[in-house]
Amino acid sequence: MANPYNAIRRLTSPRKRPRKGRAKALLSAGFIVLMLGIIGFAVYQVARHVTVSLNTLRTQEIIDKSYVSLELYIFRDEQPLYVEGSNLYLYDVGDGERVGVGQSMGTAYYGETDTTELQTLLNGYGERMALLSELGGTGTPADARDTAAAVDRDYLGLLEAAGRGDLSAVAGYSDSMLDGLGRYDVITGAAGSQSVATLRAERDALVSGLAEISPLSTDKSGYFYYKCDGYETVFDYASAMTMTPAEFRDMTAMQAYGIPEGVVGKMVYSTVWYAATYIPLSDGAVEVFQQGISKGTTYTMRCGDSAGTELHMTIERLVPDEGGVLLVFSSQDMPRGFDFSRRMTVETVAYETGGYRIPVEAVVTLTSGKTGESVTGVYVLAGNVVEFRKISIYVRRDGYIIAQTYEDVQAYLDSLTEEEREERTADGWGYLRLNDNIITGGNELYEGKVIG
């Protein structure tokens, strides 16, 4: 007979094995969950101290220049010269050359037909003869290089003007190139056997048979110019130091007078000349100039001519009104060959700012735990630790700012009273220094974060 105990054991044993397996599975799952939690916590801790794609930039000191363009109107101590009954002029001196009292400047003639083309040709002879007299047919290598460079600039300017269809500018560059090539020939001796005497003979032959009216001379020394522009009496020399902004604006709106027949040219008697401009408040140049403008300040003006001539001009007057400010500059620069157009465009550095150049994306604002105030600065990487440095902003630019140097900040702090200095430094943060490693980009930055 079968043992009933064995039957019971067979029936109950299979149920006990599944319970042990389930417990083991639950234990394994719990272990896995625990390990995942530990790994996740470790990853979180690492992520807190590691910045992905960290970008840094060493603090560098720069000189930032602010440029403005100005439209200037010229005032000179000038007087037109007349020879009644004349319409053609043969010059023995160069355009803009200084002449003395009683010195022969040439001869006035009268021609029955249009003398425009002939006058241009005669002017060329006068300039070439003056140049030969000045250089004696020779020149230094530096003179030759400078002249060749000026011709190259004229050529590039001519191509640009032709490309935009500006025929007037093309003609101007063309004339300047021809003058430059002639000067280069004289300097290098490529003019051959030409001399003042031979040029004078060729020139005199062009006026052979024309009625000679009068020799040209002056009773007062100065600088003689071949042409007048019709504004000699409009932009009165004495008015430069007395005119109001409204009077100046009226001058700029006036038309040139018609130059009558018989005008030989003009004399400029003083080496001091003035240039004036009116800047409306709506013009950004006012804001730029306000950073450093003052009477007596001298600016280097780069002219818009083909040679990029530079002139030194000093502010003599600042006259504000409800709409803007009138600026009057003085100068004694009179470079040979420079075209003193009545209106000229110049560019100058209004002011310079020295300091640390900082990209705007690096600038952050933190709240001081000591004072509760908002403080502007940057994060820097000191070793492998993120630290905060204060900055004192000079100016803001497109994409960057200029901050005061550490030395400038310290000089300012040293000028304060002890109480004021303690107030300025109460937040506990130091200022940015040269060569600090500024962090310009990174993830989840904060002071004290460890990198690595």
Beta strands, then each sheet from edge to edge (+ up, - down):
strand 1: 55-58
strand 2: 61-75
strand 3: 78-82
strand 4: 88-91
strand 5: 97-99
strand 6: 106-110
strand 7: 211-216
strand 8: 222-225
strand 9: 263-268
strand 10: 273-280
strand 11: 298-303
strand 12: 310-320
strand 13: 324-331
strand 14: 343-359
strand 15: 363-367
strand 16: 374-382
strand 17: 385-390
strand 18: 393-397
strand 19: 400-403
strand 20: 437-441
sheet 1: 1+ 20-
sheet 2: 18+ 19- 14+ 2- 10+ 13- 12+ 11-
sheet 3: 3+ 9- 8+ 5-
sheet 4: 4+ 6- 7+
sheet 5: 15+ 16- 17+
end
